[in-house]
Amino acid sequence: MVSLAQIREAIVANLAASAAESRVENPRVEYLCLSNLNLYDAATLERLATQAVAGRQLRVLAEHPAAIDPKTQAILVQLCEDDYLGWLPTEDLDLLEVATAPYQAVVRSADQIQASLPQVMTYAQLAMAQPNHYLWGGTVGPNYDCSGLMQTAFAAVGIWLPRDAYQQEAFAQPIELDQLQPGDLIFFGTPERATHVGLYLGDGQYIHSSGKDQGRNGIGIDRLSAEGDRVSQTYYQQLRGAGRVISSYLPQSCPPQSGLP
């Protein structure tokens, strides 16, 4: 377990190392999540940003102790696997422990990823079979948001995607719709930005977690067609394009290691 005092000490130590301009590499201390954690999009802790399943690693993204908000008792952290930022309630610090080693991203080849896609699709379909509802920021089952379901389904087989739909669109290799293959990602949104993502299953169908307003309030399968039901039509009108996952995300601050053969 980790205390707030230990977090402050780690921050001060990092500051001292920076001030000394040490030539020795001094990475931030990383912490292991002992339980599933909620991370929020602001220090007020009002809206969920994402979740971290037990076993993930994070670091404190604070360059000075003031980054620990004294009013709301929240601390700014960065998840190691996808570089995602969020505010962690300090009351959850007892659900962390110092990691025994820094996180190392695993490099996956396009062929390795292709071979894993059936498992990715199976994960998403099994998630659909469980009682669930749409949860903004959800990445821990049974409740997901759209990009959270995609990230978790791929992570289940050791492939990491960025967290949000627009980030996943930028990360994936763009493909034409007539090149769609099972396991590809389909993106929806506005002309300016992707706001929704689904996983193509083949035969003109995709699986996604959609909200109450224009979706199914949970995970469902819809048709990529202007002639489907109301939900399918609504999303088809917002179709932006598609992308293929050909690599696993490599965090900016973590050294990669070779994937398994």
C-alpha positions as CSV (number, residue, x, y, z in Angstrom):
1,M,0.0,0.0,0.0
2,V,1.1,3.6,-0.7
3,S,0.5,6.7,1.5
4,L,0.1,10.3,0.4
5,A,3.3,11.1,2.3
6,Q,5.2,8.5,0.2
7,I,3.8,10.1,-3.0
8,R,4.9,13.5,-1.9
9,E,8.4,12.2,-1.1
10,A,8.6,10.6,-4.6
11,I,7.7,13.9,-6.2
12,V,10.2,15.8,-4.2
13,A,12.9,13.3,-5.1
14,N,12.1,13.7,-8.8
15,L,12.3,17.5,-8.4
16,A,15.7,17.2,-6.7
17,A,17.0,15.0,-9.5
18,S,15.8,17.4,-12.1
19,A,17.4,20.4,-10.3
20,A,20.7,18.6,-10.1
21,E,20.6,17.9,-13.8
22,S,21.8,14.4,-13.1
23,R,23.2,12.5,-16.0
24,V,21.9,9.2,-14.5
25,E,18.5,8.2,-15.8
26,N,15.9,8.8,-13.0
27,P,12.5,7.6,-14.2
28,R,9.4,8.4,-12.1
29,V,8.4,5.8,-9.6
30,E,5.8,3.5,-11.0
31,Y,2.9,2.0,-9.0
32,L,1.0,-1.3,-9.5
33,C,-2.8,-1.2,-9.3
34,L,-3.9,-3.8,-6.7
35,S,-7.6,-3.3,-7.6
36,N,-9.7,-1.8,-10.3
37,L,-9.4,2.0,-10.1
38,N,-11.5,5.0,-11.3
39,L,-9.7,8.0,-12.8
40,Y,-11.4,11.3,-13.3
41,D,-11.0,14.1,-15.8
42,A,-10.5,16.8,-13.2
43,A,-9.4,17.3,-9.6
44,T,-13.0,17.8,-8.7
45,L,-13.6,14.1,-9.3
46,E,-17.0,14.7,-10.8
47,R,-16.7,12.9,-14.2
48,L,-15.1,9.6,-14.9
49,A,-12.3,9.7,-17.5
50,T,-11.2,6.1,-17.6
51,Q,-10.6,3.1,-15.4
52,A,-7.6,1.0,-14.7
53,V,-8.0,-2.7,-14.2
54,A,-5.9,-4.4,-11.4
55,G,-2.5,-5.2,-12.7
56,R,-1.9,-2.0,-14.7
57,Q,0.8,0.4,-13.8
58,L,0.8,4.2,-13.4
59,R,3.1,7.0,-12.4
60,V,2.5,10.3,-10.7
61,L,2.6,13.0,-13.3
62,A,3.4,15.8,-10.9
63,E,6.4,18.0,-11.2
64,H,5.8,19.7,-7.9
65,P,3.8,18.9,-4.7
66,A,1.0,21.4,-5.7
67,A,-0.2,18.9,-8.2
68,I,-1.7,17.0,-5.3
69,D,-4.9,19.1,-4.9
70,P,-5.3,20.0,-1.2
71,K,-9.0,20.8,-1.6
72,T,-10.3,17.6,-3.3
73,Q,-7.5,15.2,-2.2
74,A,-6.8,14.1,-5.8
75,I,-3.5,13.3,-7.5
76,L,-2.7,13.5,-11.2
77,V,-1.4,10.2,-12.7
78,Q,-0.5,8.8,-16.0
79,L,-1.3,5.2,-17.0
80,C,1.8,3.5,-18.3
81,E,0.3,1.3,-21.0
82,D,-1.4,4.1,-23.0
83,D,0.0,7.4,-21.6
84,Y,-3.6,8.4,-20.5
85,L,-4.0,11.0,-17.8
86,G,-6.5,11.1,-15.0
87,W,-7.0,12.2,-11.4
88,L,-6.9,9.5,-8.8
89,P,-8.6,10.1,-5.4
90,T,-6.0,9.9,-2.7
91,E,-8.4,7.7,-0.7
92,D,-7.5,5.0,-3.3
93,L,-3.7,5.2,-2.7
94,D,-4.0,2.1,-0.5
95,L,-4.9,0.2,-3.6
96,L,-1.4,0.9,-5.1
97,E,2.0,-0.6,-4.3
98,V,5.4,0.4,-5.7
99,A,6.0,-1.7,-8.9
100,T,8.9,-4.1,-8.8
101,A,10.0,-3.0,-12.3
102,P,9.1,-0.3,-14.9
103,Y,6.4,-1.1,-17.4
104,Q,7.8,-2.4,-20.7
105,A,5.7,-2.3,-23.8
106,V,5.7,-5.4,-25.9
107,V,6.2,-5.0,-29.7
108,R,3.6,-7.0,-31.7
109,S,4.0,-7.6,-35.4
110,A,1.1,-7.2,-37.9
111,D,1.0,-11.0,-38.3
112,Q,0.8,-11.6,-34.6
113,I,-2.1,-9.1,-34.3
114,Q,-3.9,-10.6,-37.3
115,A,-3.7,-14.0,-35.6
116,S,-5.2,-12.6,-32.4
117,L,-8.2,-10.9,-34.0
118,P,-10.6,-13.8,-33.6
119,Q,-10.0,-13.7,-29.8
120,V,-10.5,-9.9,-29.8
121,M,-13.9,-10.4,-31.5
122,T,-14.8,-13.2,-29.1
123,Y,-14.0,-11.0,-26.1
124,A,-16.3,-8.3,-27.3
125,Q,-19.1,-10.8,-28.0
126,L,-18.8,-12.4,-24.6
127,A,-18.9,-8.9,-23.0
128,M,-22.1,-8.3,-24.9
129,A,-23.6,-11.5,-23.4
130,Q,-23.2,-10.2,-19.9
131,P,-25.7,-7.7,-18.4
132,N,-24.2,-4.3,-19.1
133,H,-24.9,-0.7,-19.8
134,Y,-23.0,2.2,-21.4
135,L,-20.6,3.9,-19.0
136,W,-18.7,7.0,-20.0
137,G,-15.1,6.3,-19.2
138,G,-15.7,2.6,-18.7
139,T,-12.9,0.1,-19.5
140,V,-13.5,-2.5,-16.8
141,G,-16.4,-4.9,-17.4
142,P,-19.2,-5.3,-17.5
143,N,-19.8,-1.7,-18.4
144,Y,-17.8,0.1,-21.1
145,D,-17.9,3.1,-23.3
146,C,-17.2,2.6,-27.0
147,S,-13.4,3.1,-27.1
148,G,-13.1,1.4,-23.7
149,L,-14.6,-1.8,-25.1
150,M,-12.2,-1.6,-28.0
151,Q,-9.1,-1.0,-25.9
152,T,-10.0,-3.8,-23.4
153,A,-10.8,-6.3,-26.0
154,F,-7.5,-5.8,-27.7
155,A,-5.6,-5.6,-24.4
156,A,-7.1,-9.0,-23.4
157,V,-4.8,-10.5,-26.0
158,G,-1.8,-8.3,-25.3
159,I,-2.4,-5.6,-27.9
160,W,-2.7,-2.0,-26.6
161,L,-4.6,0.7,-28.3
162,P,-4.8,4.4,-27.3
163,R,-7.7,5.2,-25.0
164,D,-10.1,7.5,-26.9
165,A,-11.9,7.0,-30.2
166,Y,-10.1,9.9,-32.0
167,Q,-6.8,8.6,-30.7
168,Q,-7.6,5.1,-32.0
169,E,-8.5,6.5,-35.4
170,A,-5.1,8.3,-35.6
171,F,-3.3,5.1,-34.5
172,A,-4.9,2.7,-36.8
173,Q,-3.9,2.3,-40.5
174,P,-6.6,3.9,-42.6
175,I,-8.4,1.6,-45.0
176,E,-11.2,2.0,-47.5
177,L,-14.6,0.6,-46.5
178,D,-14.5,-1.9,-49.3
179,Q,-11.3,-3.3,-47.7
180,L,-12.9,-4.0,-44.3
181,Q,-12.0,-7.3,-42.7
182,P,-13.2,-8.8,-39.4
183,G,-11.3,-7.2,-36.6
184,D,-10.9,-3.8,-38.2
185,L,-12.1,-0.6,-36.5
186,I,-15.0,1.6,-37.8
187,F,-15.1,5.2,-36.8
188,F,-18.0,7.6,-36.5
189,G,-18.4,11.2,-35.5
190,T,-18.3,14.7,-37.0
191,P,-16.3,15.9,-40.0
192,E,-13.8,17.3,-37.5
193,R,-13.3,14.4,-35.1
194,A,-14.1,10.7,-34.3
195,T,-16.4,10.4,-31.3
196,H,-17.4,6.7,-31.6
197,V,-15.8,3.4,-32.6
198,G,-16.9,-0.1,-33.3
199,L,-15.3,-3.5,-34.2
200,Y,-16.1,-5.0,-37.6
201,L,-17.3,-8.6,-37.4
202,G,-17.9,-9.3,-41.1
203,D,-21.0,-9.5,-43.2
204,G,-21.7,-5.8,-42.8
205,Q,-22.0,-6.0,-39.0
206,Y,-20.0,-4.4,-36.2
207,I,-20.1,-4.6,-32.4
208,H,-19.9,-1.5,-30.2
209,S,-21.0,0.0,-26.9
210,S,-23.4,2.9,-27.5
211,G,-25.1,5.3,-25.2
212,K,-28.8,6.0,-24.4
213,D,-29.3,9.0,-26.7
214,Q,-28.8,7.4,-30.0
215,G,-27.7,3.9,-29.2
216,R,-28.6,0.8,-27.2
217,N,-27.3,1.9,-23.8
218,G,-24.7,-0.9,-23.9
219,I,-23.0,-3.4,-26.1
220,G,-24.8,-4.5,-29.3
221,I,-24.3,-5.5,-32.9
222,D,-25.5,-3.2,-35.7
223,R,-25.3,-3.1,-39.4
224,L,-23.0,-0.8,-41.4
225,S,-25.9,0.3,-43.6
226,A,-28.2,3.2,-44.2
227,E,-31.1,0.7,-44.4
228,G,-30.8,-0.9,-41.0
229,D,-32.8,-0.1,-37.9
230,R,-32.8,3.2,-36.2
231,V,-29.5,2.8,-34.4
232,S,-27.7,1.5,-37.5
233,Q,-29.1,4.4,-39.6
234,T,-28.1,6.9,-36.9
235,Y,-24.5,5.8,-36.8
236,Y,-24.2,5.2,-40.5
237,Q,-25.0,8.9,-41.0
238,Q,-22.0,9.7,-38.8
239,L,-19.6,7.3,-40.5
240,R,-16.1,8.7,-40.9
241,G,-14.1,5.7,-42.1
242,A,-12.2,2.6,-41.0
243,G,-8.8,1.5,-39.8
244,R,-6.7,-1.6,-39.3
245,V,-4.7,-2.3,-36.1
246,I,-1.2,-3.3,-37.3
247,S,0.8,-2.6,-34.2
248,S,0.5,-2.3,-30.4
249,Y,0.7,1.1,-28.8
250,L,4.2,2.0,-27.5
251,P,4.1,4.6,-24.7
252,Q,6.3,7.6,-25.2
253,S,8.1,7.1,-21.9
254,C,8.4,3.4,-21.6
255,P,11.1,1.3,-23.4
256,P,9.7,-1.5,-25.6
257,Q,10.7,-5.1,-25.6
258,S,10.4,-7.6,-28.4
259,G,7.2,-9.6,-28.6
260,L,7.0,-13.4,-28.2
261,P,7.6,-15.4,-31.4
